[in-house]
Amino acid sequence: MPAPGRTLPVTERTRHRRLREQGSVSRDDLDAVLGAGFVCHLAVVVDGTPLALPTVYGYDAAAGTLYLHGSVASRSLRPASDAPVCVTVTHVDGLVLARSVFEHGVNYRSAMVLGVPRPVTDPAEKLHGLRVLTEQCARGQWDHARPPDRRELAATTLLALATDEASVKIRTGPPEDGDGPDAALPVWAGVLPLATAWGTPVPDPALRDGVPLPPHLAALVTAPPSR
């Protein structure tokens, strides 16, 4: 059971209606799902048209805030002041291959966050949010590279979305037809795990001679695959 104060509130929009056994109300689970990635899908309505856009994000778990990054020219990052959005993050951990096609599935971790984002205009918070986002993509990169200047900050849109209303679902384990009639079929069943790993770094052709790969990126390359 989640610790007191670490339970997500259940609303009409986040209540688990189907596959309730895969649902979680643990904020720890939400933190883990959001902390494990850096690309989300941002669903908005722009000029009456629904759009779902892949967007880089960073998550400040201590503040319970998602930071969404984009260009000031992006219409999707200029929602009306009271316009709700939906942000989803999904990690696929494996294919669940059963004896029948009907019982096939996916092991996954997913989170959905609902709310009204606010534009980040305070310079200090904007730098903080961009640091969170950069460090989530590649820990150590913010202090390694040149920070954004005033012109670049002015050209960047950053939205902050509270994670007060969120839904989490997680599926693990083998197929669910091992105790049914199909168990007698001579068909292989089980899970094909899926993990991601960084490949060999490819230097920029314009990189100056003698500039080595920094330790924080080398550590990412040698880290075991994540799931």
N, C-alpha and C positions, 0 to 999 in steps of 0.2 A: 504494500500500500504506500502511496506517496506520503511524505512527511507533511505534518500540518503546515499550511501556508504555501505548500508546493503543489497544490492541486489546481488544475485549470477550471475556471467556472464553466458550467455547461449551459449553453444558450440554445434557443430554438434552432439557430443556424449551425451550431457545432455538435448538437446531440447526435450520437451514433445510432443510426436507424438500421443499417444493414451490417452484417459481419461484426456484430458488437464485440465479439471475443478478440478482434484485432484492434479495437479502439483502446486508447489510453487517455487518462486525464492527468497524467503526471507531467508537471512542468520540467522535471529532469529529462523525460523523454523528448519533450519539445526542444529543450536546449541542445540535446544530443543530435537531433535531426537537423536543426538549423545550423549547428556548429560544424557539421560534417561536410557541408558543401559551400559553394560560392556563386552558383547560378540558380536563380529561381524563375518562375513564370509569374509575371505581373498581369493580372486580368483587370482591364479598365473598359469603360465605355467612352469612346471618342466620337463626337459628332453623331451620336446615335448608333454607332457601330461597335459591337463588342470586339475587343482585341485581347489576345493573350501573348505577351511578349517576353522572350528570354532576357533576363536582366541580371547583372552582377549585383550582389548584395554583400553586406557585412552584418554580423549579429553581435550586439553588445548584450550578453546574457545578464550581466549585473543590472543593467538598466531595463532589460526586457524590451529592447528596441531593435528593429530591423532598419538598416540604412540601405536605400535603393539609389543607384547612381546612374546618371545619364547626362546627355547634352541639354543645354538650355533650349535647343531647337527641337527637342523631342516633345511632340504633343502628348504622348502617353504619360510623361512625367510632369504635366501641367494640368492635373485634374481640378475640377471646381472645388471651392473651399469646403464643400460639404459632400463631395462625391466619394462614395465608398469604393474600395478596391479589394481584390482577393489575391493573395500571394501564396503560391504553392511551391514546395520543395519535395523532390522524390529521389530516393536512392534505391536502385535495383540491386539486390543481393544474390539473386539466383533464379533460375527457371525451375519450377516445380513440375516435373514430368510424371504424369500418372499413367495408369494402364488404359484409361479412356481419355479421349481428347476433352470431353466435357469437364473432367476433373483437373485438367492442367491449370497451373496458376503461376504466381510470381511471389517470391520472398522479397519483401520491400520494407522501407521505412518512409513515411510521408508525413508532411505537416501542411496544414492550411491555416493561413492567418487572415482575418477579416478586420476591416476598420477603415477609418478616414485618415490618410497620411497628412503630415504637415510639412511644408517646405522648410528646410533648414537654412536660416538666414544669418544666424549668429556666427561670426567668423570663427570663434573658438570651437563651437560645436561642429561646424562644417569641417574643420581640420580633424577634429576627433573622429567624426563619422568616416571620413576618407581614410584615416589611419586604420580604423577598425576593418573597413572593407579591404584595404590593401593587405593587411596582416592576415586576414582570413584566406586570401588567395595564396599568399606566399609569406609565411612568418619570417620577419627580419628584413623584408624588402623596403619598408617605409624608411628605416634608418640608413639603408644602403643607397637608395636612389635620391635624386634631387627632389625636394618637396615642391608642391605646386606654388606658383607665384600668383600675384593678385589677378593678372589677366586670365590665367588658367582657372582660378577659383571662380571668377565671374562667368566663365563659359561653362561651368559645371553645375548641374542641378543635383541636389541631394534631398531625398525625401526620408522622413522618419516615420515609421509605423510601429505603434505599440503592439505588443503581442498579448493584449488582455483577452482577446477573443480568438481562440485557436482550437484546432482539432488535430489529433495525432492518430495515425493508424500504423500498425507494425504487424507483419506476418513472418513467421519463422516456421521451420520444421518441414517434414516430409509430406508427400501426397496423402490425401485423406481417404483413399479407397483401399487401403491395405487390409481392412477388416470387412470388406464387402464381397459380393459375388465376383467382381473383376479380379480379385486377388489371385484367382486360379489361372488367369490368362498368362501365357508365356511371353509377357511384354515387360521389358525393363522399365523400372520405375524408380524415381529418386530425385535428387536435386543436383543441378549443375550450378555450382557457386560462381558468382561473378565478382571480381575485385578489380580495382583500378590502380594503376601505377604510373609514375612519370617516366618518360623515356629519356634517352640520351640527349642532353642539351645541344642545341644547334646554334652556334654563335652567329650573331649578326655579321653579314659580309663586310659591313663598314666598321666592325669592332677594331679598335686600335690594338696593335701588337702588344703582347705582354700583359693584357688585362685578364686575370684568371677568373674562373667561376667562383663566386663567393661561397663561403662555407654553408650559409643557410640554404642556398639552392642545392649544393652538393648533398646536404643532408636529406632534402626532399627526394632526390634521385635514388639514394641508397635506402630510403625508408621502405619497410615491407608494404606490399599492396594494401590498400584500405578497403573496407567494406562498410 
